[in-house]
């Protein structure tokens, strides 16, 4: 059977496969990339888990198909399988029928496509299945820093990618550096479709505000953020700490209890509120509602905090930068394309609330430095995270993969 190829003058038909139901950083990046392609260049279809992201895609007019779950094989630096985490693999095995059924349903509904775009490397089963079910180039977006490629897990990941992925796209240099060099990933940063703002340090807010944006989860460093608030309070600083987001999943008492007992739960909202009460921080820590309107959030911040356990920069850093807001990020080895320590923001070690508090207090005390960091961060973000320009780069990857497929090259 011949490989499909896009004809000149018609859009590239792309099936995007995404795994998470909540509207988080990876899902927002996917939607904004779709919305940033030149008009008529791409015909997008999305297969994703049923939930919030599916509903947002539908409201945005994107063709979408929901399924019960998409299997992953997680060999990322933060959440690779170890100890009790091996139990998570049972869930991924349980999702295999849903993954297969979802891909088959997508093929029945939309027919043949030119490209299948997998929205993270962790979706190894979907990569393997898509290559066989659609017989077209498979593009893999690598969004997470990988565990060093040693042992059978590393060999498995490399084997699946070498034999099934036509191209790999890494979201930044930190992510690419964690991949086997032989995989030859191209770096294309996430494109950000947000208004450009003025550096917040020019006109300080009535109350100095630091914020976190994203799902409320243990791995995002939410508890460290609260501990930093307590340390700042001890120093007499009047600082508002704001969470902007929501719990990662709906509550299920039995499931949540079991996951907590096994140390696998990322749900942290109740624990956060209890810790805030225990530290008498109710007047300092606030929970703002989830919103997709970033322009209503970042201009209210003086500093963005990203104390993630992933030891890698995240999307909120770059969103904040486009509003001229500098970041304090938990990254031990920042790369110049995402965070320049002391120039566009401050880098602190992960899981160290005292170091986080020290950085917050330093910027609280120095509005001129804060404004300088904000201006530099905005320049860096505008250079690397232009939505239209980066969408064109992805489109070029699609066309190169199709040209290689037409010429009979192996993925």
C-alpha positions in Angstrom: 0.0 0.0 0.0 1.4 3.4 -0.9 2.0 6.1 1.7 -0.5 9.0 1.7 0.9 12.4 0.8 -0.5 15.9 0.8 -1.2 17.3 -2.6 -0.2 20.9 -3.5 -3.0 23.2 -2.8 -4.8 21.2 -0.2 -4.3 21.2 3.6 -2.2 18.6 5.3 -4.6 16.3 7.1 -3.2 15.7 10.6 -4.5 13.4 13.4 -3.2 14.7 16.8 -3.2 12.2 19.6 -3.2 13.6 23.2 -3.5 11.8 26.5 -4.6 14.1 29.3 -8.2 15.2 30.0 -7.4 18.5 32.0 -6.5 21.6 30.1 -2.8 21.9 31.0 0.4 23.2 29.4 0.7 20.5 26.8 -2.9 20.7 25.7 -2.8 24.5 25.6 0.3 24.3 23.5 -1.3 21.9 21.1 -4.5 24.0 20.7 -2.5 27.2 20.1 -0.3 25.5 17.6 -3.4 24.3 15.6 -4.8 27.8 15.8 -1.5 29.4 14.6 -1.1 27.5 11.3 -1.7 29.6 8.2 -5.3 29.4 7.1 -6.0 26.3 5.0 -2.6 24.8 5.6 -3.6 22.1 8.1 -6.8 20.1 8.5 -6.6 19.1 12.2 -8.3 16.2 13.9 -7.7 15.4 17.6 -8.0 12.1 19.5 -7.9 12.8 23.2 -9.2 11.5 26.5 -12.7 12.5 27.3 -12.9 15.5 29.7 -12.1 19.2 29.9 -9.7 19.4 26.9 -12.1 17.7 24.6 -14.8 20.3 25.6 -12.4 23.2 25.0 -11.5 21.8 21.6 -15.1 21.5 20.6 -15.8 25.1 21.7 -12.9 26.2 19.6 -14.3 24.5 16.5 -11.7 21.8 16.3 -12.8 18.3 15.2 -12.3 16.0 18.1 -13.0 12.5 19.2 -12.9 11.4 22.8 -11.8 8.0 24.2 -11.5 6.4 27.6 -7.7 6.8 27.9 -4.5 6.7 25.9 -1.7 4.4 27.1 1.7 5.7 28.1 5.1 4.3 28.9 6.7 6.8 31.2 10.5 7.0 31.2 10.7 10.7 32.1 13.3 11.9 34.6 10.7 12.8 37.2 8.1 10.0 37.0 9.9 6.9 35.5 8.8 3.6 37.0 10.4 2.7 40.3 9.1 1.2 43.6 5.3 1.5 43.9 5.2 3.5 40.7 5.4 0.3 38.7 1.7 -0.1 39.6 1.0 2.9 37.4 2.0 0.7 34.5 -1.1 -1.5 35.2 -3.3 1.5 34.4 -1.5 2.1 31.2 -2.0 -1.6 30.2 -5.7 -1.2 31.0 -5.8 1.8 28.6 -4.4 -0.3 25.7 -7.9 -1.4 24.4 -9.1 2.2 24.6 -6.0 3.4 22.7 -6.6 0.9 19.9 -10.3 1.6 19.8 -9.8 5.3 19.7 -7.3 5.1 16.8 -9.7 2.8 14.9 -12.6 5.1 15.6 -10.6 8.0 14.3 -9.7 6.1 11.1 -13.4 5.2 10.6 -14.6 8.8 11.2 -11.9 10.7 9.3 -10.4 8.2 6.9 -6.8 8.4 5.9 -4.6 11.2 7.1 -1.3 12.5 5.9 0.4 12.8 9.3 -0.2 11.4 12.8 1.2 13.8 15.4 1.7 12.3 18.8 1.7 15.0 21.5 4.3 13.5 23.8 7.0 10.8 23.6 5.4 8.9 26.6 2.6 7.7 24.3 4.8 4.8 23.0 1.9 2.4 22.3 0.1 5.0 20.2 3.2 5.7 18.3 3.6 2.0 17.4 -0.1 1.5 16.6 -0.5 4.7 14.6 2.4 3.8 12.3 0.6 0.5 11.4 -3.0 1.7 11.4 -2.5 4.8 9.3 0.6 3.9 7.2 1.8 7.5 7.2 4.6 9.5 8.8 4.3 9.8 12.6 5.6 13.0 14.2 6.4 12.8 17.9 6.4 15.9 20.1 8.8 15.5 23.0 7.6 17.6 25.9 9.2 16.1 28.9 12.8 15.6 30.1 13.8 11.9 29.7 15.5 9.6 32.1 19.0 8.7 31.0 18.7 6.1 28.3 20.2 3.2 30.1 19.0 -0.4 30.4 16.1 -2.1 28.7 13.7 0.9 29.2 16.0 3.3 27.3 16.5 0.7 24.6 12.8 0.2 24.3 12.1 3.9 23.9 14.9 4.3 21.3 13.7 1.3 19.3 10.1 2.4 19.1 11.2 5.9 18.0 13.8 4.8 15.5 11.4 2.3 13.8 8.2 4.3 13.9 8.8 8.1 14.2 9.5 10.0 11.1 10.5 13.1 13.0 11.0 14.2 16.6 10.2 17.7 17.8 11.7 18.8 21.2 10.2 21.8 22.9 13.5 23.2 24.1 17.2 22.5 24.4 16.8 21.0 27.9 14.4 18.3 26.5 16.6 17.6 23.4 19.7 17.2 25.6 17.9 14.4 27.5 17.4 12.4 24.3 19.7 9.9 22.6 21.7 12.1 20.2 21.2 9.5 17.4 17.5 10.3 17.4 18.3 13.8 15.9 15.4 15.8 17.3 14.7 19.3 16.1 14.0 22.0 18.6 10.8 24.0 18.0 9.6 26.0 21.0 6.0 26.2 21.9 4.2 29.1 20.3 2.4 31.4 22.7 -0.8 33.1 21.5 -1.0 35.7 24.3 -0.9 39.5 24.2 2.3 41.2 24.8 2.4 43.2 28.1 4.4 45.9 29.7 7.0 44.9 32.3 5.2 44.7 35.6 8.1 46.3 37.5 7.4 49.7 35.9 4.3 50.3 37.9 4.3 48.1 41.1 1.0 46.7 42.3 -0.6 47.9 45.5 0.5 44.6 47.1 3.5 42.6 45.9 2.1 39.5 44.3 3.8 36.2 43.3 1.8 33.5 41.6 1.8 30.0 40.3 -0.2 29.0 37.2 -1.3 25.5 36.4 -2.8 22.4 38.0 -2.6 21.9 41.7 -0.3 19.0 42.1 2.5 17.8 44.3 5.0 17.7 41.4 4.4 21.3 40.5 5.9 22.4 43.9 2.7 23.7 45.4 3.7 22.7 48.9 7.1 24.4 48.6 5.3 27.5 47.4 3.3 27.6 50.7 6.4 26.9 52.8 8.1 29.8 51.0 5.1 32.0 51.9 5.6 31.1 55.6 9.3 31.9 55.4 8.6 35.3 53.8 6.0 36.0 56.5 8.7 35.3 59.1 10.8 38.1 57.6 8.0 40.5 57.9 7.3 40.8 54.1 3.8 41.7 53.1 3.5 39.5 50.0 0.4 37.9 48.4 0.9 34.3 47.1 -1.7 33.3 44.5 -2.5 29.8 43.0 -4.2 30.0 39.6 -5.5 26.6 38.6 -7.4 23.6 39.7 -7.1 20.0 40.9 -5.8 17.7 38.3 -8.7 15.3 38.5 -12.1 14.9 40.0 -12.2 13.6 43.6 -12.8 9.9 44.2 -12.4 9.1 47.9 -11.4 5.5 47.7 -9.1 5.9 44.7 -7.5 9.0 46.3 -7.0 7.2 49.6 -5.3 4.3 48.0 -3.0 6.5 45.9 -2.0 8.5 49.0 -1.2 5.3 50.9 1.0 4.2 48.1 2.7 7.5 47.7 1.4 7.9 44.1 -1.1 10.7 44.5 -0.4 14.1 43.0 -3.7 15.5 44.4 -2.7 18.2 46.9 -5.5 20.7 47.2 -6.8 19.5 50.6 -3.3 19.2 52.0 -2.4 22.7 50.8 -5.4 24.2 52.5 -4.7 22.4 55.7 -1.1 23.5 55.6 -2.1 27.1 55.0 -4.5 27.0 58.0 -1.8 25.4 60.2 0.6 28.2 59.3 -2.1 30.9 59.6 -1.5 32.1 56.1 -5.1 32.5 55.0 -4.5 36.3 54.5 -1.4 35.7 52.4 -2.2 32.7 50.2 -5.1 32.9 47.7 -6.8 30.5 45.3 -7.8 32.2 42.1 -10.2 30.3 39.7 -9.0 28.4 36.6 -9.2 30.5 33.5 -8.1 30.3 29.9 -7.8 34.1 29.8 -4.1 34.6 30.5 -4.4 38.4 30.1 -6.6 38.5 33.2 -3.9 36.8 35.3 -0.3 37.7 34.5 -0.6 41.5 34.6 -1.7 41.0 38.3 1.7 39.3 39.1 5.0 41.0 40.0 6.8 37.6 39.8 5.8 34.2 38.5 7.0 31.1 40.5 7.6 27.8 38.9 9.0 25.5 41.7 8.4 22.3 39.9 10.0 19.0 40.8 10.6 18.3 37.1 13.9 20.4 37.1 12.9 21.8 33.8 11.4 25.1 32.6 7.6 25.1 32.0 5.1 27.0 29.8 4.1 29.5 32.6 7.6 31.0 32.6 7.3 32.0 28.9 3.7 33.1 29.2 4.6 35.4 32.1 7.6 36.7 30.1 5.4 37.9 27.3 3.7 40.1 29.8 7.0 41.4 31.1 6.8 39.3 34.3 10.1 37.7 35.5 10.1 34.1 36.9 11.7 32.2 39.7 12.1 28.7 38.5 13.3 25.5 40.0 15.9 24.5 37.4 19.4 23.5 38.3 20.9 23.8 34.8 18.9 26.4 32.8 19.5 26.7 29.1 19.9 30.0 27.4 16.8 29.5 25.2 14.4 29.3 28.2 15.9 30.9 31.3 19.1 32.9 31.9 19.8 33.0 35.6 20.1 36.6 36.8 19.2 38.0 33.4 15.6 36.9 32.5 14.7 35.4 35.9 16.2 33.5 38.9 17.0 29.8 39.1 16.7 28.0 42.4 17.1 24.3 43.2 13.9 22.1 43.2 12.3 21.2 46.5 14.0 23.9 48.5 11.4 26.3 49.8 14.1 28.4 51.7 16.0 29.1 48.5 12.6 29.9 46.8 11.8 32.3 49.6 15.2 34.0 49.4 14.7 34.7 45.7 11.2 36.1 46.3 12.4 38.4 49.0 15.3 39.6 46.8 13.0 40.6 44.0 10.5 42.1 46.5 13.2 44.3 47.8 14.5 45.4 44.4 11.9 46.7 41.9 14.5 48.0 39.5 16.1 44.5 39.2 12.6 43.0 38.8 11.8 45.4 36.0 15.1 44.7 34.2 14.5 40.9 34.5 11.0 41.4 33.1 12.2 43.4 30.1 14.9 40.8 29.3 12.4 37.9 29.8 10.0 39.5 27.3 12.8 39.9 24.7 13.8 36.2 25.1 10.2 35.0 24.9 9.5 37.1 21.8 12.6 35.7 20.1 11.8 32.0 20.8 8.0 31.6 21.3 6.4 33.4 18.4 3.2 31.3 17.7 3.0 32.0 14.0 6.7 31.5 13.3 6.9 28.3 15.3 3.8 26.9 13.6 5.4 27.4 10.3 8.4 25.4 11.5 6.1 22.5 12.5 4.4 22.8 9.1 7.9 22.5 7.4 8.5 19.3 9.5 5.3 17.9 8.2 6.2 18.6 4.6 9.7 17.3 4.9 8.3 14.0 6.4 5.8 13.7 3.6 8.4 14.3 1.0 10.7 11.7 2.5 7.7 9.2 2.6 6.9 9.9 -1.0 10.6 9.2 -1.9 10.4 5.8 -0.1 12.6 6.7 2.9 12.1 4.8 6.1 11.0 6.8 9.2 
